[in-house]
Amino acid sequence: NATLAVSLAVAKACASSYKLPLYKLLGGAYARRIPAPMMNILNGGAHASNNLDIQEFMIVPVGFEHFRDSLRAGCEIYHSLKRILTSHSYSVSVGDEGGFAPSLPNDELALECIMEAIKDAGYIAGKDVAIALDVAATEMYEEARKQEKEGYLFWKTNVLKTKDEMVDYLEKLTKKYPIISI
């Protein structure tokens, strides 16, 4: 998180010194729009007191020409997700970073709920909206080391994965869901 803040500060200072808008500095001379937002809509891991191991489930509205349309889609999907969680009697309390924090049977059901919310809001998953995950793998790795184990400890479910198993797990998720960033 500190690296992100420093990187943004340096980028803004550089853009200012060249008297350019930040999006032009980052996107190049032919940039015409700002990047798509990543919207945190479901929390687990250290950000929530539920049983989800993945820390942040995000949506990325990628199929829109204008930022305002991306933002609108994200808001509509967020509210759709709330309706879906409520209809299944899951909690709609929020985690540390504003995403819903229900106790779901597993991380894949969280992804299924997001896919349903995208469709329910009238968008196409993988075309209009993609998914991004913050797995917090470094924290899982450090938790395993604290317990003198090798690999990644999914602390909520107490599952230990080797490096190869972790890669296989993430690869399986990206094949099943329109995940564009981990």
PyMOL CGO cylinders between C-alpha atoms (Angstrom):
from pymol import cmd
from pymol.cgo import CYLINDER

trace = [
    CYLINDER, 0.00, 0.00, 0.00, 2.87, 2.40, 0.73, 0.3, 1, 1, 1, 1, 1, 1,
    CYLINDER, 2.87, 2.40, 0.73, 4.38, 1.68, -2.69, 0.3, 1, 1, 1, 1, 1, 1,
    CYLINDER, 4.38, 1.68, -2.69, 1.09, 2.60, -4.38, 0.3, 1, 1, 1, 1, 1, 1,
    CYLINDER, 1.09, 2.60, -4.38, 0.89, 5.91, -2.51, 0.3, 1, 1, 1, 1, 1, 1,
    CYLINDER, 0.89, 5.91, -2.51, 4.49, 6.83, -3.33, 0.3, 1, 1, 1, 1, 1, 1,
    CYLINDER, 4.49, 6.83, -3.33, 4.05, 5.80, -6.98, 0.3, 1, 1, 1, 1, 1, 1,
    CYLINDER, 4.05, 5.80, -6.98, 0.95, 7.97, -7.32, 0.3, 1, 1, 1, 1, 1, 1,
    CYLINDER, 0.95, 7.97, -7.32, 2.66, 10.93, -5.68, 0.3, 1, 1, 1, 1, 1, 1,
    CYLINDER, 2.66, 10.93, -5.68, 5.64, 10.64, -8.03, 0.3, 1, 1, 1, 1, 1, 1,
    CYLINDER, 5.64, 10.64, -8.03, 3.35, 10.28, -11.06, 0.3, 1, 1, 1, 1, 1, 1,
    CYLINDER, 3.35, 10.28, -11.06, 1.33, 13.36, -10.05, 0.3, 1, 1, 1, 1, 1, 1,
    CYLINDER, 1.33, 13.36, -10.05, 4.51, 15.38, -9.47, 0.3, 1, 1, 1, 1, 1, 1,
    CYLINDER, 4.51, 15.38, -9.47, 5.89, 14.31, -12.84, 0.3, 1, 1, 1, 1, 1, 1,
    CYLINDER, 5.89, 14.31, -12.84, 2.62, 15.20, -14.61, 0.3, 1, 1, 1, 1, 1, 1,
    CYLINDER, 2.62, 15.20, -14.61, 2.59, 18.58, -12.87, 0.3, 1, 1, 1, 1, 1, 1,
    CYLINDER, 2.59, 18.58, -12.87, 6.18, 19.32, -13.89, 0.3, 1, 1, 1, 1, 1, 1,
    CYLINDER, 6.18, 19.32, -13.89, 5.28, 18.63, -17.54, 0.3, 1, 1, 1, 1, 1, 1,
    CYLINDER, 5.28, 18.63, -17.54, 1.98, 20.52, -17.18, 0.3, 1, 1, 1, 1, 1, 1,
    CYLINDER, 1.98, 20.52, -17.18, 0.03, 17.42, -18.28, 0.3, 1, 1, 1, 1, 1, 1,
    CYLINDER, 0.03, 17.42, -18.28, -3.09, 15.84, -16.85, 0.3, 1, 1, 1, 1, 1, 1,
    CYLINDER, -3.09, 15.84, -16.85, -2.21, 12.65, -14.96, 0.3, 1, 1, 1, 1, 1, 1,
    CYLINDER, -2.21, 12.65, -14.96, -4.08, 10.42, -17.42, 0.3, 1, 1, 1, 1, 1, 1,
    CYLINDER, -4.08, 10.42, -17.42, -1.95, 11.74, -20.33, 0.3, 1, 1, 1, 1, 1, 1,
    CYLINDER, -1.95, 11.74, -20.33, 1.26, 11.11, -18.45, 0.3, 1, 1, 1, 1, 1, 1,
    CYLINDER, 1.26, 11.11, -18.45, 0.18, 7.57, -17.66, 0.3, 1, 1, 1, 1, 1, 1,
    CYLINDER, 0.18, 7.57, -17.66, -1.56, 6.80, -20.94, 0.3, 1, 1, 1, 1, 1, 1,
    CYLINDER, -1.56, 6.80, -20.94, 0.73, 8.57, -23.37, 0.3, 1, 1, 1, 1, 1, 1,
    CYLINDER, 0.73, 8.57, -23.37, 0.22, 11.38, -25.85, 0.3, 1, 1, 1, 1, 1, 1,
    CYLINDER, 0.22, 11.38, -25.85, -2.83, 9.75, -27.43, 0.3, 1, 1, 1, 1, 1, 1,
    CYLINDER, -2.83, 9.75, -27.43, -4.65, 8.97, -24.17, 0.3, 1, 1, 1, 1, 1, 1,
    CYLINDER, -4.65, 8.97, -24.17, -8.28, 9.98, -24.36, 0.3, 1, 1, 1, 1, 1, 1,
    CYLINDER, -8.28, 9.98, -24.36, -9.75, 8.53, -21.19, 0.3, 1, 1, 1, 1, 1, 1,
    CYLINDER, -9.75, 8.53, -21.19, -8.84, 7.61, -17.66, 0.3, 1, 1, 1, 1, 1, 1,
    CYLINDER, -8.84, 7.61, -17.66, -8.32, 3.96, -16.66, 0.3, 1, 1, 1, 1, 1, 1,
    CYLINDER, -8.32, 3.96, -16.66, -11.25, 1.75, -15.67, 0.3, 1, 1, 1, 1, 1, 1,
    CYLINDER, -11.25, 1.75, -15.67, -11.97, 1.81, -11.93, 0.3, 1, 1, 1, 1, 1, 1,
    CYLINDER, -11.97, 1.81, -11.93, -11.55, -1.29, -9.76, 0.3, 1, 1, 1, 1, 1, 1,
    CYLINDER, -11.55, -1.29, -9.76, -14.46, -1.38, -7.30, 0.3, 1, 1, 1, 1, 1, 1,
    CYLINDER, -14.46, -1.38, -7.30, -14.23, -3.41, -4.13, 0.3, 1, 1, 1, 1, 1, 1,
    CYLINDER, -14.23, -3.41, -4.13, -17.66, -5.00, -3.63, 0.3, 1, 1, 1, 1, 1, 1,
    CYLINDER, -17.66, -5.00, -3.63, -17.05, -8.02, -1.41, 0.3, 1, 1, 1, 1, 1, 1,
    CYLINDER, -17.05, -8.02, -1.41, -14.55, -8.42, 1.44, 0.3, 1, 1, 1, 1, 1, 1,
    CYLINDER, -14.55, -8.42, 1.44, -12.93, -11.36, 3.16, 0.3, 1, 1, 1, 1, 1, 1,
    CYLINDER, -12.93, -11.36, 3.16, -9.50, -12.07, 4.59, 0.3, 1, 1, 1, 1, 1, 1,
    CYLINDER, -9.50, -12.07, 4.59, -8.17, -9.54, 7.07, 0.3, 1, 1, 1, 1, 1, 1,
    CYLINDER, -8.17, -9.54, 7.07, -10.79, -6.98, 5.98, 0.3, 1, 1, 1, 1, 1, 1,
    CYLINDER, -10.79, -6.98, 5.98, -13.81, -8.85, 7.30, 0.3, 1, 1, 1, 1, 1, 1,
    CYLINDER, -13.81, -8.85, 7.30, -14.87, -11.04, 10.19, 0.3, 1, 1, 1, 1, 1, 1,
    CYLINDER, -14.87, -11.04, 10.19, -16.33, -13.71, 7.93, 0.3, 1, 1, 1, 1, 1, 1,
    CYLINDER, -16.33, -13.71, 7.93, -15.00, -17.02, 6.61, 0.3, 1, 1, 1, 1, 1, 1,
    CYLINDER, -15.00, -17.02, 6.61, -13.78, -15.90, 3.16, 0.3, 1, 1, 1, 1, 1, 1,
    CYLINDER, -13.78, -15.90, 3.16, -10.05, -16.29, 2.57, 0.3, 1, 1, 1, 1, 1, 1,
    CYLINDER, -10.05, -16.29, 2.57, -9.73, -13.98, -0.45, 0.3, 1, 1, 1, 1, 1, 1,
    CYLINDER, -9.73, -13.98, -0.45, -9.38, -10.46, 0.88, 0.3, 1, 1, 1, 1, 1, 1,
    CYLINDER, -9.38, -10.46, 0.88, -10.99, -8.35, -1.85, 0.3, 1, 1, 1, 1, 1, 1,
    CYLINDER, -10.99, -8.35, -1.85, -13.36, -9.22, -4.67, 0.3, 1, 1, 1, 1, 1, 1,
    CYLINDER, -13.36, -9.22, -4.67, -13.53, -6.35, -7.13, 0.3, 1, 1, 1, 1, 1, 1,
    CYLINDER, -13.53, -6.35, -7.13, -15.39, -5.56, -10.32, 0.3, 1, 1, 1, 1, 1, 1,
    CYLINDER, -15.39, -5.56, -10.32, -13.74, -3.72, -13.19, 0.3, 1, 1, 1, 1, 1, 1,
    CYLINDER, -13.74, -3.72, -13.19, -16.13, -2.09, -15.68, 0.3, 1, 1, 1, 1, 1, 1,
    CYLINDER, -16.13, -2.09, -15.68, -13.98, -2.46, -18.80, 0.3, 1, 1, 1, 1, 1, 1,
    CYLINDER, -13.98, -2.46, -18.80, -16.50, -2.20, -21.63, 0.3, 1, 1, 1, 1, 1, 1,
    CYLINDER, -16.50, -2.20, -21.63, -17.44, 1.45, -21.40, 0.3, 1, 1, 1, 1, 1, 1,
    CYLINDER, -17.44, 1.45, -21.40, -16.30, 4.50, -23.34, 0.3, 1, 1, 1, 1, 1, 1,
    CYLINDER, -16.30, 4.50, -23.34, -16.78, 6.99, -20.49, 0.3, 1, 1, 1, 1, 1, 1,
    CYLINDER, -16.78, 6.99, -20.49, -15.81, 6.88, -16.84, 0.3, 1, 1, 1, 1, 1, 1,
    CYLINDER, -15.81, 6.88, -16.84, -19.31, 7.95, -15.79, 0.3, 1, 1, 1, 1, 1, 1,
    CYLINDER, -19.31, 7.95, -15.79, -20.74, 4.82, -17.46, 0.3, 1, 1, 1, 1, 1, 1,
    CYLINDER, -20.74, 4.82, -17.46, -18.17, 2.63, -15.72, 0.3, 1, 1, 1, 1, 1, 1,
    CYLINDER, -18.17, 2.63, -15.72, -19.04, 4.21, -12.39, 0.3, 1, 1, 1, 1, 1, 1,
    CYLINDER, -19.04, 4.21, -12.39, -22.77, 3.80, -13.00, 0.3, 1, 1, 1, 1, 1, 1,
    CYLINDER, -22.77, 3.80, -13.00, -22.33, 0.12, -13.88, 0.3, 1, 1, 1, 1, 1, 1,
    CYLINDER, -22.33, 0.12, -13.88, -20.27, -0.46, -10.75, 0.3, 1, 1, 1, 1, 1, 1,
    CYLINDER, -20.27, -0.46, -10.75, -22.90, 1.17, -8.54, 0.3, 1, 1, 1, 1, 1, 1,
    CYLINDER, -22.90, 1.17, -8.54, -25.70, -0.80, -10.17, 0.3, 1, 1, 1, 1, 1, 1,
    CYLINDER, -25.70, -0.80, -10.17, -23.82, -4.07, -9.70, 0.3, 1, 1, 1, 1, 1, 1,
    CYLINDER, -23.82, -4.07, -9.70, -23.04, -3.23, -6.06, 0.3, 1, 1, 1, 1, 1, 1,
    CYLINDER, -23.04, -3.23, -6.06, -26.74, -2.66, -5.35, 0.3, 1, 1, 1, 1, 1, 1,
    CYLINDER, -26.74, -2.66, -5.35, -27.66, -5.77, -7.30, 0.3, 1, 1, 1, 1, 1, 1,
    CYLINDER, -27.66, -5.77, -7.30, -25.20, -7.77, -5.17, 0.3, 1, 1, 1, 1, 1, 1,
    CYLINDER, -25.20, -7.77, -5.17, -26.86, -6.42, -2.03, 0.3, 1, 1, 1, 1, 1, 1,
    CYLINDER, -26.86, -6.42, -2.03, -30.27, -7.61, -3.28, 0.3, 1, 1, 1, 1, 1, 1,
    CYLINDER, -30.27, -7.61, -3.28, -28.88, -11.03, -4.15, 0.3, 1, 1, 1, 1, 1, 1,
    CYLINDER, -28.88, -11.03, -4.15, -27.16, -11.50, -0.79, 0.3, 1, 1, 1, 1, 1, 1,
    CYLINDER, -27.16, -11.50, -0.79, -30.30, -10.36, 1.03, 0.3, 1, 1, 1, 1, 1, 1,
    CYLINDER, -30.30, -10.36, 1.03, -32.50, -12.72, -1.00, 0.3, 1, 1, 1, 1, 1, 1,
    CYLINDER, -32.50, -12.72, -1.00, -30.30, -15.64, 0.11, 0.3, 1, 1, 1, 1, 1, 1,
    CYLINDER, -30.30, -15.64, 0.11, -30.39, -14.41, 3.76, 0.3, 1, 1, 1, 1, 1, 1,
    CYLINDER, -30.39, -14.41, 3.76, -26.69, -13.51, 3.79, 0.3, 1, 1, 1, 1, 1, 1,
    CYLINDER, -26.69, -13.51, 3.79, -25.49, -10.54, 5.79, 0.3, 1, 1, 1, 1, 1, 1,
    CYLINDER, -25.49, -10.54, 5.79, -25.00, -7.26, 3.95, 0.3, 1, 1, 1, 1, 1, 1,
    CYLINDER, -25.00, -7.26, 3.95, -22.79, -5.73, 6.62, 0.3, 1, 1, 1, 1, 1, 1,
    CYLINDER, -22.79, -5.73, 6.62, -19.62, -4.25, 5.16, 0.3, 1, 1, 1, 1, 1, 1,
    CYLINDER, -19.62, -4.25, 5.16, -15.96, -5.01, 5.70, 0.3, 1, 1, 1, 1, 1, 1,
    CYLINDER, -15.96, -5.01, 5.70, -13.11, -2.60, 6.39, 0.3, 1, 1, 1, 1, 1, 1,
    CYLINDER, -13.11, -2.60, 6.39, -13.00, -1.30, 2.81, 0.3, 1, 1, 1, 1, 1, 1,
    CYLINDER, -13.00, -1.30, 2.81, -16.70, -1.00, 2.01, 0.3, 1, 1, 1, 1, 1, 1,
    CYLINDER, -16.70, -1.00, 2.01, -17.44, -4.30, 0.29, 0.3, 1, 1, 1, 1, 1, 1,
    CYLINDER, -17.44, -4.30, 0.29, -20.12, -6.58, 1.66, 0.3, 1, 1, 1, 1, 1, 1,
    CYLINDER, -20.12, -6.58, 1.66, -18.78, -9.15, 4.13, 0.3, 1, 1, 1, 1, 1, 1,
    CYLINDER, -18.78, -9.15, 4.13, -21.15, -12.12, 4.20, 0.3, 1, 1, 1, 1, 1, 1,
    CYLINDER, -21.15, -12.12, 4.20, -20.18, -15.52, 5.58, 0.3, 1, 1, 1, 1, 1, 1,
    CYLINDER, -20.18, -15.52, 5.58, -20.45, -17.68, 2.49, 0.3, 1, 1, 1, 1, 1, 1,
    CYLINDER, -20.45, -17.68, 2.49, -19.60, -21.39, 2.28, 0.3, 1, 1, 1, 1, 1, 1,
    CYLINDER, -19.60, -21.39, 2.28, -16.51, -20.65, 0.14, 0.3, 1, 1, 1, 1, 1, 1,
    CYLINDER, -16.51, -20.65, 0.14, -14.73, -18.11, -2.03, 0.3, 1, 1, 1, 1, 1, 1,
    CYLINDER, -14.73, -18.11, -2.03, -16.19, -19.54, -5.24, 0.3, 1, 1, 1, 1, 1, 1,
    CYLINDER, -16.19, -19.54, -5.24, -19.73, -18.82, -4.05, 0.3, 1, 1, 1, 1, 1, 1,
    CYLINDER, -19.73, -18.82, -4.05, -18.62, -15.20, -3.57, 0.3, 1, 1, 1, 1, 1, 1,
    CYLINDER, -18.62, -15.20, -3.57, -17.56, -15.17, -7.23, 0.3, 1, 1, 1, 1, 1, 1,
    CYLINDER, -17.56, -15.17, -7.23, -20.84, -16.80, -8.27, 0.3, 1, 1, 1, 1, 1, 1,
    CYLINDER, -20.84, -16.80, -8.27, -22.79, -14.10, -6.40, 0.3, 1, 1, 1, 1, 1, 1,
    CYLINDER, -22.79, -14.10, -6.40, -20.78, -11.42, -8.20, 0.3, 1, 1, 1, 1, 1, 1,
    CYLINDER, -20.78, -11.42, -8.20, -21.43, -13.08, -11.55, 0.3, 1, 1, 1, 1, 1, 1,
    CYLINDER, -21.43, -13.08, -11.55, -25.15, -13.17, -10.74, 0.3, 1, 1, 1, 1, 1, 1,
    CYLINDER, -25.15, -13.17, -10.74, -25.07, -9.49, -9.71, 0.3, 1, 1, 1, 1, 1, 1,
    CYLINDER, -25.07, -9.49, -9.71, -23.39, -8.50, -12.99, 0.3, 1, 1, 1, 1, 1, 1,
    CYLINDER, -23.39, -8.50, -12.99, -26.06, -10.34, -14.98, 0.3, 1, 1, 1, 1, 1, 1,
    CYLINDER, -26.06, -10.34, -14.98, -28.90, -9.06, -12.75, 0.3, 1, 1, 1, 1, 1, 1,
    CYLINDER, -28.90, -9.06, -12.75, -27.74, -5.48, -13.30, 0.3, 1, 1, 1, 1, 1, 1,
    CYLINDER, -27.74, -5.48, -13.30, -27.99, -6.01, -17.07, 0.3, 1, 1, 1, 1, 1, 1,
    CYLINDER, -27.99, -6.01, -17.07, -24.30, -6.39, -17.92, 0.3, 1, 1, 1, 1, 1, 1,
    CYLINDER, -24.30, -6.39, -17.92, -22.24, -9.14, -19.52, 0.3, 1, 1, 1, 1, 1, 1,
    CYLINDER, -22.24, -9.14, -19.52, -19.45, -10.62, -17.40, 0.3, 1, 1, 1, 1, 1, 1,
    CYLINDER, -19.45, -10.62, -17.40, -16.18, -10.66, -19.34, 0.3, 1, 1, 1, 1, 1, 1,
    CYLINDER, -16.18, -10.66, -19.34, -17.41, -8.14, -21.90, 0.3, 1, 1, 1, 1, 1, 1,
    CYLINDER, -17.41, -8.14, -21.90, -18.81, -5.18, -19.94, 0.3, 1, 1, 1, 1, 1, 1,
    CYLINDER, -18.81, -5.18, -19.94, -17.41, -6.04, -16.53, 0.3, 1, 1, 1, 1, 1, 1,
    CYLINDER, -17.41, -6.04, -16.53, -14.47, -8.15, -15.40, 0.3, 1, 1, 1, 1, 1, 1,
    CYLINDER, -14.47, -8.15, -15.40, -13.39, -9.31, -11.95, 0.3, 1, 1, 1, 1, 1, 1,
    CYLINDER, -13.39, -9.31, -11.95, -10.21, -8.56, -10.00, 0.3, 1, 1, 1, 1, 1, 1,
    CYLINDER, -10.21, -8.56, -10.00, -9.02, -10.21, -6.80, 0.3, 1, 1, 1, 1, 1, 1,
    CYLINDER, -9.02, -10.21, -6.80, -6.68, -9.19, -4.02, 0.3, 1, 1, 1, 1, 1, 1,
    CYLINDER, -6.68, -9.19, -4.02, -5.86, -12.60, -2.63, 0.3, 1, 1, 1, 1, 1, 1,
    CYLINDER, -5.86, -12.60, -2.63, -3.45, -11.18, -0.02, 0.3, 1, 1, 1, 1, 1, 1,
    CYLINDER, -3.45, -11.18, -0.02, -1.09, -14.05, -0.82, 0.3, 1, 1, 1, 1, 1, 1,
    CYLINDER, -1.09, -14.05, -0.82, 1.78, -12.37, 1.02, 0.3, 1, 1, 1, 1, 1, 1,
    CYLINDER, 1.78, -12.37, 1.02, -0.24, -12.40, 4.24, 0.3, 1, 1, 1, 1, 1, 1,
    CYLINDER, -0.24, -12.40, 4.24, -1.15, -16.07, 3.66, 0.3, 1, 1, 1, 1, 1, 1,
    CYLINDER, -1.15, -16.07, 3.66, 2.52, -16.89, 3.10, 0.3, 1, 1, 1, 1, 1, 1,
    CYLINDER, 2.52, -16.89, 3.10, 3.58, -15.02, 6.25, 0.3, 1, 1, 1, 1, 1, 1,
    CYLINDER, 3.58, -15.02, 6.25, 0.85, -16.75, 8.29, 0.3, 1, 1, 1, 1, 1, 1,
    CYLINDER, 0.85, -16.75, 8.29, 2.18, -20.14, 7.16, 0.3, 1, 1, 1, 1, 1, 1,
    CYLINDER, 2.18, -20.14, 7.16, 5.73, -19.12, 8.12, 0.3, 1, 1, 1, 1, 1, 1,
    CYLINDER, 5.73, -19.12, 8.12, 4.56, -18.03, 11.60, 0.3, 1, 1, 1, 1, 1, 1,
    CYLINDER, 4.56, -18.03, 11.60, 3.26, -21.54, 12.09, 0.3, 1, 1, 1, 1, 1, 1,
    CYLINDER, 3.26, -21.54, 12.09, 6.53, -22.97, 10.70, 0.3, 1, 1, 1, 1, 1, 1,
    CYLINDER, 6.53, -22.97, 10.70, 4.84, -24.27, 7.57, 0.3, 1, 1, 1, 1, 1, 1,
    CYLINDER, 4.84, -24.27, 7.57, 5.76, -23.85, 3.93, 0.3, 1, 1, 1, 1, 1, 1,
    CYLINDER, 5.76, -23.85, 3.93, 3.26, -22.45, 1.48, 0.3, 1, 1, 1, 1, 1, 1,
    CYLINDER, 3.26, -22.45, 1.48, 0.12, -20.34, 1.78, 0.3, 1, 1, 1, 1, 1, 1,
    CYLINDER, 0.12, -20.34, 1.78, -2.21, -20.71, 4.74, 0.3, 1, 1, 1, 1, 1, 1,
    CYLINDER, -2.21, -20.71, 4.74, -5.81, -19.81, 4.02, 0.3, 1, 1, 1, 1, 1, 1,
    CYLINDER, -5.81, -19.81, 4.02, -6.31, -18.70, 7.61, 0.3, 1, 1, 1, 1, 1, 1,
    CYLINDER, -6.31, -18.70, 7.61, -10.12, -18.61, 7.59, 0.3, 1, 1, 1, 1, 1, 1,
    CYLINDER, -10.12, -18.61, 7.59, -10.49, -22.20, 6.38, 0.3, 1, 1, 1, 1, 1, 1,
    CYLINDER, -10.49, -22.20, 6.38, -7.10, -23.41, 7.67, 0.3, 1, 1, 1, 1, 1, 1,
    CYLINDER, -7.10, -23.41, 7.67, -6.16, -24.86, 4.28, 0.3, 1, 1, 1, 1, 1, 1,
    CYLINDER, -6.16, -24.86, 4.28, -2.45, -24.96, 3.48, 0.3, 1, 1, 1, 1, 1, 1,
    CYLINDER, -2.45, -24.96, 3.48, -1.47, -24.80, -0.21, 0.3, 1, 1, 1, 1, 1, 1,
    CYLINDER, -1.47, -24.80, -0.21, 1.98, -25.32, -1.66, 0.3, 1, 1, 1, 1, 1, 1,
    CYLINDER, 1.98, -25.32, -1.66, 3.25, -22.78, -4.19, 0.3, 1, 1, 1, 1, 1, 1,
    CYLINDER, 3.25, -22.78, -4.19, 2.19, -25.05, -7.06, 0.3, 1, 1, 1, 1, 1, 1,
    CYLINDER, 2.19, -25.05, -7.06, -1.23, -25.65, -5.50, 0.3, 1, 1, 1, 1, 1, 1,
    CYLINDER, -1.23, -25.65, -5.50, -1.71, -21.90, -5.09, 0.3, 1, 1, 1, 1, 1, 1,
    CYLINDER, -1.71, -21.90, -5.09, -0.86, -21.27, -8.74, 0.3, 1, 1, 1, 1, 1, 1,
    CYLINDER, -0.86, -21.27, -8.74, -3.19, -24.09, -9.80, 0.3, 1, 1, 1, 1, 1, 1,
    CYLINDER, -3.19, -24.09, -9.80, -6.00, -22.69, -7.64, 0.3, 1, 1, 1, 1, 1, 1,
    CYLINDER, -6.00, -22.69, -7.64, -5.67, -19.18, -9.07, 0.3, 1, 1, 1, 1, 1, 1,
    CYLINDER, -5.67, -19.18, -9.07, -5.37, -20.55, -12.60, 0.3, 1, 1, 1, 1, 1, 1,
    CYLINDER, -5.37, -20.55, -12.60, -8.57, -22.58, -12.05, 0.3, 1, 1, 1, 1, 1, 1,
    CYLINDER, -8.57, -22.58, -12.05, -10.40, -19.44, -10.92, 0.3, 1, 1, 1, 1, 1, 1,
    CYLINDER, -10.40, -19.44, -10.92, -9.22, -17.44, -13.95, 0.3, 1, 1, 1, 1, 1, 1,
    CYLINDER, -9.22, -17.44, -13.95, -10.43, -20.16, -16.31, 0.3, 1, 1, 1, 1, 1, 1,
    CYLINDER, -10.43, -20.16, -16.31, -13.87, -20.30, -14.68, 0.3, 1, 1, 1, 1, 1, 1,
    CYLINDER, -13.87, -20.30, -14.68, -14.47, -16.56, -14.12, 0.3, 1, 1, 1, 1, 1, 1,
    CYLINDER, -14.47, -16.56, -14.12, -13.59, -13.41, -16.12, 0.3, 1, 1, 1, 1, 1, 1,
    CYLINDER, -13.59, -13.41, -16.12, -10.73, -12.44, -13.79, 0.3, 1, 1, 1, 1, 1, 1,
    CYLINDER, -10.73, -12.44, -13.79, -8.37, -9.91, -15.34, 0.3, 1, 1, 1, 1, 1, 1,
    CYLINDER, -8.37, -9.91, -15.34, -6.21, -9.04, -12.33, 0.3, 1, 1, 1, 1, 1, 1,
    CYLINDER, -6.21, -9.04, -12.33, -4.95, -10.86, -9.25, 0.3, 1, 1, 1, 1, 1, 1,
]
cmd.load_cgo(trace, "trace")
